[in-house]
Amino acid sequence: MGINLRIRVGVEWVNKFHHGPCYQNDLDYCDDQAVGFLNEMGSHGHAKVFNWGNDNAWETDFRDSGSGGDSLNWSDDVHFCFFDDHGGNWDSVLHLAFSKSHDRCLASSSDMRLGTKNLKWISFCGCETVLNTEASHILAVWGGPMRGVHLVLGFIGDSHDTWWTADLGEDFAGDICGGDAIGGAWIDRAYSWWAGDDSFAVAAGTTQADAINRRDHETLNWRDLDVAGTFWLAWKWRR
């Protein structure tokens, strides 16, 4: 089935860090994955809204306005956002690393309200979107931040910066632009036995059946089928 809705897409990624308060180990393939996703979506007629890399990627682009951030003008002003960089999960909060502090070096999922405006899907292409698949942990990490977003995509534990998965974004975008279910396409493309990457997807719904249906069947054509209230989460993984 083809996609007949135009999707607004934005990506942010960091490869290079500076010595100082925001220092992390440099990465090599975040731009390949994120920009590959953006360009493949664009080649199918979708709108390439922003592409912020290295020092131009800002933590405030993901923080909710109620916590002093600017997400409504960036990550939540597109339908699909793809973030690629270091991630870490502690105290049941996903933290995203940035190369330069415009306010903070780390973004925290506890300060996110994903889907408040336009956001439907987001990929956190870095480590520790979740640490395990236990219900208590998934709910603690994502029960609060998912506020209208349909699916959050990422990894269980570590993901790895390697040439082996450099085409992940492009391949994933090609699948979903061809009509594949978003959750299933991510699970299959993001998993890598060779790299040791375990893929994960969590969907929100107003009911248990709604969340499961979105997890298993939602495509880009579901853009305007809003999640009226995040009362259930349903997730799947491959490891």
Backbone bond lengths (Angstrom), bond angles and torsions (degrees), N, CA, C in turn:
res aa  C-N    CA-C-N  psi(-1)  N-CA   C-N-CA  omega(-1)  CA-C   N-CA-C  phi
1 M - - - 1.464 - - 1.512 109.02 -
2 G 1.316 118.49 130.89 1.451 122.63 179.10 1.518 111.78 -78.59
3 I 1.333 115.40 169.06 1.452 121.57 179.82 1.518 108.22 -103.84
4 N 1.342 116.58 124.83 1.457 119.90 -175.96 1.521 112.80 -113.55
5 L 1.332 117.48 11.06 1.456 121.65 175.34 1.524 109.31 -114.31
6 R 1.318 117.04 142.19 1.462 121.20 179.04 1.528 109.20 -86.37
7 I 1.304 115.75 127.99 1.454 122.55 -176.07 1.527 109.33 -105.30
8 R 1.336 116.55 131.19 1.462 122.12 173.77 1.533 108.27 -87.07
9 V 1.330 116.23 129.23 1.464 121.34 -171.38 1.525 110.00 -125.96
10 G 1.333 115.76 137.88 1.457 121.54 172.96 1.514 110.36 -137.22
11 V 1.331 116.54 143.97 1.460 120.74 179.38 1.528 110.21 -131.88
12 E 1.325 114.96 147.64 1.461 121.87 171.91 1.523 108.16 -136.46
13 W 1.329 116.01 144.81 1.455 120.84 -175.28 1.524 109.56 -156.88
14 V 1.322 115.15 155.02 1.467 120.67 176.86 1.520 108.64 -138.18
15 N 1.323 115.66 126.74 1.468 122.41 172.48 1.526 112.35 -108.61
16 K 1.336 116.89 -35.99 1.453 121.04 -169.80 1.529 111.44 -118.07
17 F 1.327 115.30 132.09 1.458 122.45 -179.94 1.527 110.32 -116.94
18 H 1.334 115.13 160.67 1.458 121.31 179.60 1.530 108.99 -107.43
19 H 1.311 116.91 150.91 1.460 119.91 170.00 1.520 108.24 -66.69
20 G 1.306 115.78 134.89 1.455 120.63 -175.19 1.512 109.81 141.49
21 P 1.320 117.63 -160.99 1.469 120.68 -172.96 1.521 114.67 -63.72
22 C 1.337 118.00 -25.98 1.467 120.54 -177.72 1.528 112.82 -100.66
23 Y 1.307 117.60 15.03 1.463 120.23 -172.68 1.523 112.55 -63.72
24 Q 1.331 115.54 134.11 1.463 125.28 170.97 1.527 106.73 -141.19
25 N 1.315 116.57 166.05 1.459 119.71 172.90 1.525 109.89 -63.56
26 D 1.333 116.00 138.04 1.460 119.80 177.20 1.523 111.03 -64.85
27 L 1.334 115.33 153.50 1.452 123.59 177.89 1.528 108.69 -119.34
28 D 1.320 116.91 167.40 1.458 121.03 -175.13 1.524 115.08 -119.55
29 Y 1.332 117.87 -30.39 1.459 119.30 -165.85 1.532 114.16 -119.48
30 C 1.329 117.58 9.15 1.466 118.81 179.96 1.521 111.51 -63.38
31 D 1.331 116.94 -39.68 1.458 119.10 178.58 1.522 111.34 -66.49
32 D 1.342 117.19 -38.28 1.466 119.58 178.13 1.524 110.68 -58.60
33 Q 1.325 116.46 -45.18 1.460 119.88 -177.39 1.524 111.87 -69.91
34 A 1.334 116.93 -49.80 1.460 120.67 -174.59 1.525 111.88 -70.45
35 V 1.332 117.20 -49.12 1.462 120.10 -178.47 1.523 110.19 -69.73
36 G 1.335 117.26 -31.89 1.460 120.13 173.75 1.517 111.50 -60.82
37 F 1.330 116.63 -40.99 1.463 121.08 176.13 1.530 110.43 -62.49
38 L 1.329 116.39 -48.88 1.461 121.06 -178.15 1.526 111.80 -59.99
39 N 1.319 116.11 -47.40 1.466 119.31 -176.49 1.526 112.35 -67.98
40 E 1.337 116.44 -37.02 1.464 118.19 178.60 1.521 110.60 -68.41
41 M 1.321 117.53 -39.77 1.466 119.62 174.89 1.524 109.95 -60.68
42 G 1.338 116.39 -43.67 1.460 120.23 179.04 1.515 113.08 -62.39
43 S 1.333 116.60 -35.11 1.464 119.67 -179.33 1.522 111.84 -67.61
44 H 1.329 116.88 -17.32 1.466 121.73 176.99 1.532 111.72 -98.88
45 G 1.332 116.36 12.35 1.455 119.94 174.08 1.505 115.76 93.63
46 H 1.336 117.62 5.31 1.456 119.76 179.29 1.527 110.71 -85.15
47 A 1.319 116.60 159.38 1.463 122.11 -171.29 1.527 110.97 -85.90
48 K 1.328 116.51 122.15 1.462 122.28 176.76 1.533 107.76 -89.78
49 V 1.323 116.31 100.82 1.465 121.44 -170.01 1.527 111.92 -88.10
50 F 1.328 118.50 -46.29 1.457 119.51 177.10 1.525 110.83 -150.87
51 N 1.335 113.46 153.69 1.463 123.23 179.10 1.522 106.50 -144.31
52 W 1.338 116.27 91.59 1.459 122.00 -177.29 1.521 109.34 -106.21
53 G 1.349 116.09 122.89 1.452 120.45 -179.22 1.509 112.91 -126.65
54 N 1.336 115.27 155.38 1.457 123.34 178.14 1.529 111.06 51.55
55 D 1.347 119.55 -124.13 1.466 120.71 -175.52 1.520 113.67 -66.54
56 N 1.331 117.41 -15.93 1.467 120.52 179.60 1.522 112.75 -84.48
57 A 1.330 117.70 -7.17 1.468 121.58 173.54 1.532 107.69 -86.43
58 W 1.311 116.38 123.83 1.470 121.33 -174.20 1.522 110.65 -116.35
59 E 1.310 114.92 140.03 1.471 121.36 176.02 1.516 111.52 -60.33
60 T 1.323 117.71 -36.55 1.464 120.56 -177.41 1.526 112.81 -65.38
61 D 1.344 117.34 -16.84 1.465 120.19 178.46 1.523 112.00 -67.80
62 F 1.338 116.76 -14.29 1.461 121.34 -177.80 1.531 112.47 -113.99
63 R 1.311 116.79 -14.89 1.463 120.22 -177.70 1.526 110.25 -83.54
64 D 1.322 115.84 136.09 1.461 122.35 -179.01 1.532 110.94 -64.20
65 S 1.315 115.73 148.51 1.459 120.38 -179.10 1.527 112.03 -61.27
66 G 1.330 116.61 -29.88 1.454 119.61 178.19 1.512 113.49 -66.89
67 S 1.335 116.24 -17.23 1.463 122.15 176.09 1.519 111.30 -108.85
68 G 1.326 116.95 17.41 1.449 121.51 176.31 1.517 114.98 89.25
69 G 1.327 118.33 11.95 1.455 121.75 -177.32 1.517 113.25 -96.83
70 D 1.340 114.77 -174.90 1.463 122.05 -175.03 1.528 111.31 -127.40
71 S 1.324 117.25 28.79 1.465 120.47 -174.13 1.528 112.79 -62.00
72 L 1.310 117.97 -29.99 1.460 120.12 -176.64 1.517 112.15 -67.06
73 N 1.321 117.42 -18.83 1.459 121.24 177.31 1.524 112.96 -98.62
74 W 1.340 118.01 -5.34 1.463 120.71 -175.74 1.518 111.57 -134.69
75 S 1.332 118.42 -93.66 1.469 119.00 -172.31 1.519 112.59 -60.37
76 D 1.333 118.36 -31.04 1.460 120.65 -178.61 1.516 112.68 -98.47
77 D 1.336 117.07 6.60 1.453 120.34 176.13 1.525 111.58 -99.41
78 V 1.326 117.57 2.71 1.464 122.76 174.11 1.519 108.90 -116.68
79 H 1.324 116.02 167.29 1.466 119.70 176.81 1.526 111.83 -84.36
80 F 1.343 116.02 -33.93 1.460 120.09 -178.13 1.528 108.32 -132.43
81 C 1.316 116.13 120.90 1.458 121.93 177.88 1.528 108.42 -115.53
82 F 1.324 115.82 138.02 1.469 122.53 -177.79 1.524 107.11 -126.17
83 F 1.331 116.54 114.98 1.467 122.01 179.68 1.520 109.33 -111.74
84 D 1.354 116.48 134.53 1.467 120.57 -174.77 1.528 109.92 -137.49
85 D 1.344 115.93 113.87 1.461 120.13 -174.93 1.525 108.31 178.59
86 H 1.329 116.39 -172.12 1.454 121.36 172.02 1.528 110.23 -65.07
87 G 1.327 115.56 142.05 1.451 121.75 171.28 1.523 109.63 -135.29
88 G 1.307 116.15 155.81 1.459 121.21 176.61 1.511 109.67 -151.46
89 N 1.307 116.85 142.96 1.457 121.04 -176.36 1.526 109.37 -122.99
90 W 1.314 115.91 114.36 1.461 120.19 172.90 1.522 108.61 -141.31
91 D 1.320 114.88 150.30 1.469 122.17 -174.17 1.524 111.27 55.52
92 S 1.344 116.31 33.39 1.471 123.10 -179.87 1.524 111.74 57.42
93 V 1.322 115.74 38.98 1.461 122.71 176.04 1.527 107.72 -133.69
94 L 1.335 116.71 128.24 1.458 121.14 173.11 1.518 109.00 -79.72
95 H 1.326 116.17 130.94 1.452 122.01 177.15 1.527 108.72 -115.47
96 L 1.324 116.44 136.21 1.457 123.36 179.24 1.522 108.76 -112.91
97 A 1.332 116.68 134.11 1.464 121.18 -176.46 1.524 111.22 -91.45
98 F 1.333 115.97 145.07 1.458 122.35 176.71 1.527 109.43 -129.57
99 S 1.333 115.76 150.91 1.461 120.41 -172.69 1.521 113.15 -80.17
100 K 1.324 116.61 -21.23 1.452 120.83 -178.22 1.513 109.07 -141.07
101 S 1.308 116.46 136.67 1.455 120.94 -178.92 1.522 110.29 -88.99
102 H 1.338 116.03 109.91 1.455 120.39 169.60 1.520 109.40 -89.35
103 D 1.306 115.73 -13.11 1.462 124.48 172.18 1.528 108.59 -159.36
104 R 1.353 115.28 -48.43 1.465 121.49 178.98 1.526 109.07 -138.23
105 C 1.327 115.52 153.77 1.468 120.24 176.53 1.524 111.98 -80.96
106 L 1.316 118.04 -24.95 1.453 122.78 -175.92 1.519 110.82 -121.94
107 A 1.321 116.07 136.64 1.457 121.56 167.30 1.518 108.62 -93.07
108 S 1.312 116.81 146.15 1.463 122.01 -178.05 1.519 109.84 -121.90
109 S 1.325 115.90 133.93 1.470 119.03 179.82 1.520 111.74 -62.03
110 S 1.320 117.75 -24.32 1.463 120.59 178.80 1.521 112.02 -67.38
111 D 1.345 117.46 -17.89 1.463 122.06 176.66 1.523 112.29 -98.73
112 M 1.327 117.75 7.51 1.459 121.77 -179.11 1.526 110.24 -100.83
113 R 1.321 115.52 145.60 1.462 122.88 172.29 1.528 106.12 -131.37
114 L 1.326 114.99 78.23 1.463 122.36 -169.70 1.524 111.34 -71.88
115 G 1.318 116.19 122.90 1.457 120.56 179.04 1.511 113.79 98.94
116 T 1.323 117.83 7.79 1.463 120.71 178.48 1.516 111.84 -61.37
117 K 1.342 116.66 -33.28 1.462 120.78 -177.80 1.526 110.71 -113.30
118 N 1.338 118.09 -85.31 1.468 121.68 -174.25 1.520 114.94 -117.69
119 L 1.316 118.30 -15.78 1.464 121.29 -170.60 1.529 111.99 -63.55
120 K 1.337 115.75 129.12 1.462 122.08 176.80 1.524 112.07 -111.34
121 W 1.350 116.59 -35.63 1.463 120.38 -175.22 1.517 109.27 -141.95
122 I 1.335 116.31 142.35 1.456 119.92 177.31 1.520 109.71 -143.13
123 S 1.330 115.67 136.29 1.464 122.60 175.27 1.517 108.61 -108.98
124 F 1.325 115.88 125.86 1.456 121.67 171.13 1.520 106.76 -103.37
125 C 1.321 115.36 93.64 1.460 121.15 -172.79 1.530 108.50 -91.36
126 G 1.316 115.04 73.51 1.453 122.90 179.87 1.510 108.37 -164.48
127 C 1.302 116.80 -173.08 1.464 120.60 -175.21 1.530 112.38 -72.03
128 E 1.324 114.25 147.60 1.460 125.08 159.28 1.526 115.52 64.08
129 T 1.332 117.18 41.30 1.461 119.09 168.16 1.524 109.05 -52.34
130 V 1.329 114.76 -40.85 1.462 122.93 166.67 1.527 107.49 -139.86
131 L 1.309 115.64 163.99 1.461 120.68 178.97 1.517 112.67 -99.31
132 N 1.337 116.30 -21.87 1.459 121.48 -179.23 1.521 107.97 -160.18
133 T 1.319 117.25 -174.48 1.469 120.74 -177.46 1.527 112.49 -111.55
134 E 1.330 117.30 18.39 1.461 120.86 178.17 1.527 110.52 -72.14
135 A 1.333 116.00 138.80 1.462 120.58 -176.29 1.518 112.22 -57.58
136 S 1.317 117.77 -41.36 1.462 120.33 -177.29 1.528 111.13 -62.10
137 H 1.325 116.11 -38.54 1.461 120.06 -179.81 1.527 111.40 -72.04
138 I 1.333 117.44 -45.59 1.467 120.67 -179.71 1.528 110.57 -59.41
139 L 1.313 116.21 -44.84 1.462 120.33 -179.53 1.525 111.37 -66.24
140 A 1.330 116.54 -37.62 1.459 119.68 179.93 1.523 111.31 -65.69
141 V 1.342 116.99 -39.37 1.465 120.12 -178.04 1.524 111.30 -76.81
142 W 1.336 118.26 -46.10 1.461 121.24 -166.91 1.526 115.17 -112.97
143 G 1.325 118.10 -8.95 1.458 119.24 179.74 1.522 113.32 -61.98
144 G 1.331 116.55 -34.49 1.458 120.68 179.34 1.514 114.60 -83.66
145 P 1.345 118.67 -47.51 1.466 120.40 -175.56 1.525 115.32 -69.21
146 M 1.329 119.20 -25.51 1.461 120.60 -176.72 1.530 109.13 -81.39
147 R 1.342 115.52 100.57 1.462 122.20 -174.19 1.523 111.41 -123.55
148 G 1.324 115.76 51.17 1.462 121.09 -178.21 1.507 112.78 123.66
149 V 1.345 117.53 -21.47 1.453 120.60 174.76 1.520 109.00 -62.57
150 H 1.336 117.06 144.85 1.457 120.95 -176.88 1.528 112.04 -84.61
151 L 1.330 117.08 -47.76 1.469 121.64 -176.86 1.515 110.46 -139.36
152 V 1.329 115.08 140.66 1.459 123.50 169.42 1.522 107.12 -114.20
153 L 1.336 116.13 130.00 1.457 122.63 -174.80 1.521 109.62 -119.38
154 G 1.329 116.45 142.19 1.457 118.69 179.75 1.507 112.23 -176.94
155 F 1.344 114.73 -142.62 1.454 121.28 -173.69 1.523 110.84 -135.16
156 I 1.325 114.77 153.02 1.458 121.91 169.87 1.520 107.30 -91.11
157 G 1.326 117.23 119.91 1.459 119.39 -179.05 1.520 110.95 67.66
158 D 1.318 115.96 -145.74 1.457 121.09 -172.72 1.520 112.64 -75.70
159 S 1.335 115.16 145.49 1.458 122.27 162.39 1.521 106.57 -116.22
160 H 1.316 117.13 165.82 1.456 119.65 -168.83 1.518 111.44 -127.70
161 D 1.326 115.03 136.40 1.455 123.72 -179.31 1.526 108.14 -85.63
162 T 1.321 116.60 98.47 1.453 120.70 -172.61 1.522 110.82 -147.99
163 W 1.330 116.40 150.06 1.466 121.16 176.87 1.506 111.84 -59.00
164 W 1.346 116.53 -24.02 1.465 121.17 -176.27 1.527 111.32 -61.55
165 T 1.342 116.63 -31.37 1.469 120.27 -177.43 1.528 112.11 -113.93
166 A 1.335 117.85 17.85 1.456 120.97 -177.01 1.524 112.76 -61.15
167 D 1.334 118.30 -26.68 1.465 121.99 -177.79 1.528 112.96 -93.31
168 L 1.334 117.38 10.70 1.460 120.49 -176.84 1.522 112.04 -54.63
169 G 1.335 117.70 -50.68 1.457 120.35 -176.10 1.513 112.59 -61.54
170 E 1.327 116.59 -45.43 1.466 121.24 179.65 1.523 111.24 -63.19
171 D 1.331 116.72 -44.83 1.469 120.41 -178.66 1.524 111.38 -65.51
172 F 1.325 116.43 -43.22 1.456 121.56 179.53 1.525 110.48 -62.43
173 A 1.337 116.76 -46.15 1.465 119.98 179.22 1.520 111.59 -61.72
174 G 1.328 116.86 -40.25 1.456 119.68 178.18 1.516 112.36 -60.69
175 D 1.335 116.10 -39.75 1.469 120.52 178.85 1.517 111.68 -63.57
176 I 1.340 116.90 -49.91 1.466 118.82 -173.93 1.527 111.33 -74.64
177 C 1.332 117.43 -28.19 1.472 118.81 174.69 1.525 111.31 -70.50
178 G 1.323 116.48 -21.78 1.454 121.14 174.99 1.515 113.80 -84.34
179 G 1.338 116.73 -1.72 1.460 120.96 176.08 1.514 115.44 105.75
180 D 1.335 118.37 1.85 1.462 120.14 179.64 1.525 110.49 -67.77
181 A 1.327 116.01 150.86 1.458 121.29 174.96 1.523 109.44 -61.49
182 I 1.322 116.82 135.74 1.458 122.07 -173.14 1.516 111.41 -64.46
183 G 1.337 117.10 -48.47 1.456 120.02 -178.71 1.512 112.65 -61.36
184 G 1.317 116.60 -45.30 1.456 120.68 -179.11 1.511 112.71 -67.14
185 A 1.343 116.53 -39.78 1.464 120.04 178.97 1.517 110.55 -63.48
186 W 1.337 117.06 -42.46 1.463 119.65 178.03 1.532 110.96 -63.02
187 I 1.306 116.62 -47.21 1.468 120.26 -178.52 1.525 110.60 -56.43
188 D 1.308 117.13 -42.62 1.463 120.60 -177.63 1.526 112.55 -74.91
189 R 1.315 117.48 -41.86 1.466 120.16 -176.17 1.530 112.29 -78.48
190 A 1.317 118.11 -37.21 1.465 120.60 -175.35 1.529 112.29 -78.01
191 Y 1.317 117.26 -26.31 1.458 119.38 177.73 1.528 110.34 -68.67
192 S 1.319 115.86 136.68 1.461 120.25 175.48 1.522 110.07 -144.47
193 W 1.307 115.65 112.95 1.458 119.93 175.16 1.519 110.09 -64.38
194 W 1.345 116.60 -39.33 1.458 120.72 -176.53 1.519 111.58 -67.91
195 A 1.328 116.98 -40.78 1.464 119.91 -179.01 1.525 112.44 -85.75
196 G 1.324 116.44 -17.70 1.459 119.97 -176.97 1.516 113.04 81.81
197 D 1.333 117.16 30.38 1.458 122.34 -178.49 1.525 110.25 -100.05
198 D 1.332 116.46 124.97 1.462 123.06 178.97 1.521 109.13 -105.69
199 S 1.319 117.21 118.40 1.458 122.11 -172.22 1.524 111.67 -86.74
200 F 1.344 114.20 155.88 1.463 120.92 -174.11 1.518 109.85 -150.01
201 A 1.332 117.18 141.80 1.461 122.50 175.51 1.519 108.91 -143.18
202 V 1.337 116.64 135.57 1.463 121.21 177.03 1.515 108.58 -128.61
203 A 1.329 116.00 133.42 1.459 123.22 -179.19 1.514 110.06 -114.45
204 A 1.319 115.71 148.41 1.464 122.34 176.39 1.517 109.64 -104.08
205 G 1.328 115.89 154.93 1.452 120.36 177.07 1.509 111.77 -159.95
206 T 1.318 115.15 162.37 1.459 119.50 177.04 1.521 111.56 -77.31
207 T 1.339 116.01 -25.00 1.462 122.29 175.95 1.520 108.17 -133.19
208 Q 1.307 116.04 168.88 1.459 119.84 176.65 1.524 110.55 -60.52
209 A 1.330 117.08 -43.99 1.470 120.64 -179.89 1.527 111.26 -63.70
210 D 1.333 116.84 -38.04 1.460 120.87 178.70 1.525 110.87 -63.88
211 A 1.321 117.34 -45.77 1.462 121.07 -179.96 1.528 111.13 -63.07
212 I 1.326 117.34 -42.70 1.463 121.07 179.62 1.525 110.56 -65.54
213 N 1.329 116.29 -41.13 1.461 120.17 179.55 1.523 110.95 -62.77
214 R 1.320 117.15 -43.15 1.459 120.69 178.05 1.526 110.78 -65.82
215 R 1.285 117.25 -42.46 1.468 121.11 178.67 1.523 111.57 -57.07
216 D 1.315 116.35 -40.71 1.469 120.48 -172.02 1.524 114.49 -95.75
217 H 1.331 117.72 -24.08 1.466 119.02 -168.93 1.526 115.91 -129.40
218 E 1.315 119.16 -12.97 1.466 119.23 -173.47 1.525 111.92 -64.23
219 T 1.333 115.29 133.70 1.463 123.23 175.29 1.527 108.55 -118.41
220 L 1.332 116.39 179.47 1.458 120.40 176.84 1.522 112.19 -61.34
221 N 1.328 117.30 -23.19 1.462 120.47 178.52 1.527 113.08 -70.15
222 W 1.337 117.13 -8.45 1.467 121.34 177.62 1.528 111.26 -88.56
223 R 1.299 117.37 11.56 1.468 121.86 -174.02 1.527 113.18 -46.86
224 D 1.321 116.77 -45.23 1.464 120.44 -172.86 1.524 113.27 -97.57
225 L 1.331 117.49 7.81 1.470 121.24 175.15 1.524 107.69 -88.40
226 D 1.325 115.21 84.63 1.460 121.01 -169.21 1.524 113.14 -66.53
227 V 1.306 114.30 151.07 1.464 121.80 168.56 1.526 106.20 -87.76
228 A 1.330 115.98 102.22 1.464 120.44 -173.34 1.520 112.34 -67.41
229 G 1.320 116.50 -26.77 1.465 121.23 177.85 1.513 109.41 -162.91
230 T 1.324 117.04 134.50 1.467 120.59 -178.72 1.520 108.73 -87.47
231 F 1.334 115.07 86.30 1.455 121.04 -179.02 1.527 112.37 -103.45
232 W 1.341 116.34 -15.72 1.461 121.37 178.24 1.529 109.25 -139.43
233 L 1.325 115.77 148.48 1.453 122.72 169.54 1.521 108.69 -122.21
234 A 1.330 115.94 142.85 1.463 121.22 175.94 1.536 106.65 -135.17
235 W 1.316 117.35 133.51 1.459 120.07 -174.99 1.520 111.61 -134.40
236 K 1.323 114.16 160.68 1.453 121.11 174.18 1.512 108.50 -147.06
237 W 1.319 115.55 165.93 1.457 119.58 -175.01 1.514 109.80 -157.88
238 R 1.310 114.25 168.82 1.462 121.57 173.50 1.517 108.22 -138.32
239 R 1.310 115.83 126.97 1.475 119.48 -177.89 1.512 110.35 -151.13
